[in-house]
Amino acid sequence: MAESDHPRPPGEKEYWLDRSANVTKVFWAVVVVSGVLALLDFFYHKHAELGFDGSFGFHGWYGFVCCVFLVLAAKELRKLLKRDEDYYDR
């Protein structure tokens, strides 16, 4: 398609992430920045407290695992705290 990848109703504003080319650019920018930061992990002294926390990429992997855990815990917590759609209308 010419301007955007999906047709939109007339008069609706087009945002910069509506184009898949821009989404691809953002994705590759994140990949490049992550790769550079991972490579920089080789070039500084780590003050490891426990030994294993000084290994290559530990803090990145630890952060990723904790983020996944939080998302999965929130999905389970939603089952306990969820309300009916008309909860506030009653």
Steps between C-alpha positions, in 0.01 A plus 500: 500500500612852438501689828418247766468125522136492612203700373355741755179697510517844337616774735675265745853609581790280390766443765863421425476143637205426270750429222666158516826647364527719811423205729777304327743789553416516872541121532844502340607803704413310819691193373809708418497689832453173691788340312731794566413498869560125516842542337589779740449251781845359414680831552437601859575355841202352678481521878335163550364436847401135457732382222240398243374857467829594334443266205439629148153648453373400844312821571333501159381142536397555860293803399338309213408202721357729770295690240355175361423386855318826577287473185405138576426584865281792392302273267428263789423788739248634248296182543459579870434874470292512182155661522195468276465753219201664666660512847492882525157530338328312781 
